[in-house]
Amino acid sequence: MSDVAAQTTKQNPLQYITDQLKELRAGGVAPRLRVLEGEQKPVCIFDGREVINLASNNYLGLTTHKALRKAALDAVKRYGAGAGAVRTIAGTMKIHMELEEQIAAFKNVEACVVFQSGFTANAGTVSAVLGKEDLIISDELNHASIIDGARLSRATIKVFKHKDGKDCERILQEHAGFPGKKLIITDGVFSMDGDIAPLPELCDLAEKYNCIMMVDDAHASGVLGRGGAGRSTISGVTGACTSRWERSAKPSARWVATFAARAIWSIFFTCGRGPFFFRLRIRRRRRRLARRRLRCWIRRKAKSW
Ligand SMILES: Cc1ncc(COP(=O)(O)O)c(C=O)c1O
């Protein structure tokens, strides 16, 4: 073995992780997963201690609701414990479609796409709709998953002061000649402090400057707005904005994160833009080959039947 090869085999390529963890532990800031025993309840047992749970997203108590437990058990009995494939291949079931229709009706929008989490909803929508030639104007206290979604799109990102419509307008004016699409994006209810975005003002700006408007309604759906349908159903918002879309996750405690939208958007995602429809493009030659193999296999099987 050469000297270089011997040196390479001796080094642990993951040593840096051990070092970083040691550093974090020494500083007392190493992340640790808290372990819940039993159900998500207002008072529950975490790491063997009884605590008041102020960190859960189960605002409406839906994870432990009698009717939902029963529906989940019935569904497992009827359909099994999973979809068996991602939605874009063979995992879209009739019950997914029914759920999306019902959520769209609840949100009073044309259509809706259900994602696995709030994070994937933001990553899957922002990066699907915008590209590197576009502009995102984002509240400085937006949730981290909005920031990640924005980065994934590779669009130019400009940040306005928290809940400050005037600062948002300043950025819009400075970018009046920007050639790409523009998106204003905000939490409906902010996740850290629970304060509320000035949606009517932002929606008016979106209309005035011809922007797409996105509201992350994770903390408002089921809680605020008309019939609990979210912040964006309050007067002055619905109808004020031509291109409104929103997502919601929390009240159902992460069973679903939905992207409620105009029908056109949901078609857009499921037709091949962004992480919802991750790279599924198979080269034409490979597709032909796969089809030929499949035909041979069917012929062979047919003979043996
Ligand atoms: C406003 C907001 N959006 C998105 C998310 C991400 O949702 P999830 O935790 O389901 O990925 C959160 C989570 O805390 C949130 O508060």
The ligand as an SDF file (V2000), in Angstrom:
LIG
                    3D

 16 16  0  0  0  0  0  0  0  0999 V2000
  -45.2570   28.9810   10.6950 C   0  0  0  0  0  0  0  0  0  0  0  0
  -44.6750   27.6050   10.5370 C   0  0  0  0  0  0  0  0  0  0  0  0
  -44.5170   27.1220    9.2990 N   0  0  0  0  0  0  0  0  0  0  0  0
  -43.9880   25.8940    9.0930 C   0  0  0  0  0  0  0  0  0  0  0  0
  -43.6110   25.0880   10.1360 C   0  0  0  0  0  0  0  0  0  0  0  0
  -43.0150   23.7410    9.8710 C   0  0  0  0  0  0  0  0  0  0  0  0
  -43.9660   22.7670   10.1270 O   0  0  0  0  0  0  0  0  0  0  0  0
  -43.5370   21.2710   10.5050 P   0  0  0  0  0  0  0  0  0  0  0  0
  -43.0040   21.3200   11.8940 O   0  0  0  0  0  0  0  0  0  0  0  0
  -44.8260   20.5000   10.3660 O   0  0  0  0  0  0  0  0  0  0  0  0
  -42.5120   20.8400    9.5010 O   0  0  0  0  0  0  0  0  0  0  0  0
  -43.7680   25.5360   11.4360 C   0  0  0  0  0  0  0  0  0  0  0  0
  -43.3620   24.6780   12.5590 C   0  0  0  0  0  0  0  0  0  0  0  0
  -43.2000   24.9860   13.6660 O   0  0  0  0  0  0  0  0  0  0  0  0
  -44.3190   26.8310   11.6430 C   0  0  0  0  0  0  0  0  0  0  0  0
  -44.4530   27.3270   12.8850 O   0  0  0  0  0  0  0  0  0  0  0  0
  1  2  1  0
  2  3  1  0
  2 15  2  0
  3  4  2  0
  4  5  1  0
  5  6  1  0
  5 12  2  0
  6  7  1  0
  7  8  1  0
  8  9  2  0
  8 10  1  0
  8 11  1  0
 12 13  1  0
 12 15  1  0
 13 14  2  0
 15 16  1  0
M  END
$$$$
